[in-house]
Structure formats: structure tokens, C-alpha cells
Amino acid sequence: NAARFVNHGCGSLPNLRTESFHACAAWLDHAKLEKAVPVRIALVATRDIEAGEELLYDYYDYKGVTAKAGPVVRCCCGDPKCRKLVF
């Protein structure tokens, strides 16, 4: 899992975003796609990234996901638009 080498950044820091997609074969019935094939998540660059630049994405940038009870992880990214929580 390559995402383990990418750090969290919120506000205006991230240079990557997440894209979800179904890894499927053309023969699958599209109506059954949601149940038949697992969703995959890709990290996609939001701009050109310089060699040696730190890779950052928002760990909690999932559309439609609501916060769940559990441990709170504080964000210390330092961006002026930081929301102060990783998740």
C-alpha cells in the first residue's frame, strides 16, 4: 500500500487527492457492480509535484463520510486553514 508513504495535510497543503473507482471487468453486469467488485482508492496529483517534495493528502477527505466515535487525532500541519483534526 503506497499510501503509507504519504503524510496528512489539510487546508491548502495537500498536493494529492483521493479518487475512488471500481476495479471491474467489462463483462460484469453494471447493476451488480456495487456488490460484486470492491472499491479501490487512488491518489491523484492536484498539481505538478517537484522531485523531493513531500506528498500530502487529507486523510479525512472522503465525500459523504461522517465522523465516528473514536480517538481524536490532532493535526499539527501548520497551515492557516488547518481544521486542527486529522480525523
C-alpha positions in Angstrom: 0.0 0.0 0.0 1.8 3.1 -1.3 -0.4 5.4 0.8 1.7 4.6 3.9 4.5 6.8 2.4 2.2 9.8 2.1 1.6 12.2 5.0 -1.5 14.1 6.1 -2.1 17.7 5.3 -5.2 19.8 5.4 -6.2 23.3 4.4 -4.3 24.3 1.3 -1.3 21.9 1.8 -2.3 18.7 0.0 -0.8 18.1 -3.4 -2.8 14.8 -3.8 -6.5 13.9 -3.6 -8.3 10.6 -3.4 -10.3 9.1 -6.3 -12.5 6.1 -5.7 -13.3 3.6 -8.6 -14.5 0.1 -9.1 -11.8 -2.3 -10.4 -14.1 -4.3 -12.7 -14.1 -6.5 -15.8 -16.1 -5.4 -18.8 -18.3 -8.5 -18.6 -19.8 -7.6 -15.2 -23.4 -6.5 -15.1 -23.2 -2.8 -14.3 -26.3 -3.1 -12.0 -24.4 -5.6 -9.8 -21.2 -3.7 -9.8 -21.6 -2.1 -6.3 -21.9 -5.5 -4.7 -19.6 -7.6 -6.9 -16.5 -5.5 -7.1 -14.6 -3.8 -4.3 -14.0 -0.1 -4.4 -10.4 0.9 -4.9 -8.9 4.3 -3.9 -6.2 6.0 -5.9 -4.1 9.0 -5.0 -4.1 11.6 -7.8 -1.9 14.7 -8.1 -3.7 18.0 -7.9 -0.8 19.9 -9.5 2.8 19.2 -10.7 4.9 17.9 -7.9 8.6 18.7 -7.7 11.2 16.0 -7.2 11.8 15.5 -3.4 8.6 17.4 -2.5 6.7 15.8 0.4 3.5 14.0 -0.7 0.4 15.1 1.2 -3.3 14.2 1.1 -6.2 14.9 3.5 -6.7 11.6 5.4 -10.3 12.6 6.0 -11.2 13.7 2.5 -13.9 11.2 1.8 -17.2 12.6 0.5 -20.2 11.5 2.4 -18.3 10.1 5.4 -19.3 11.3 8.8 -17.2 11.3 11.9 -17.4 8.2 14.0 -16.8 7.9 17.8 -13.3 7.0 18.5 -9.9 8.5 19.3 -9.3 12.1 18.1 -6.0 12.7 16.3 -4.9 16.3 16.3 -3.4 17.9 13.2 -0.2 20.0 13.5 0.3 20.8 9.8 0.7 24.5 10.5 -1.4 25.6 7.5 -3.6 28.7 8.2 -6.6 26.8 7.0 -5.9 23.7 9.2 -9.0 22.3 10.8 -6.9 21.1 13.8 -8.1 17.5 13.5 -6.8 14.7 11.2 -9.9 12.6 11.9 
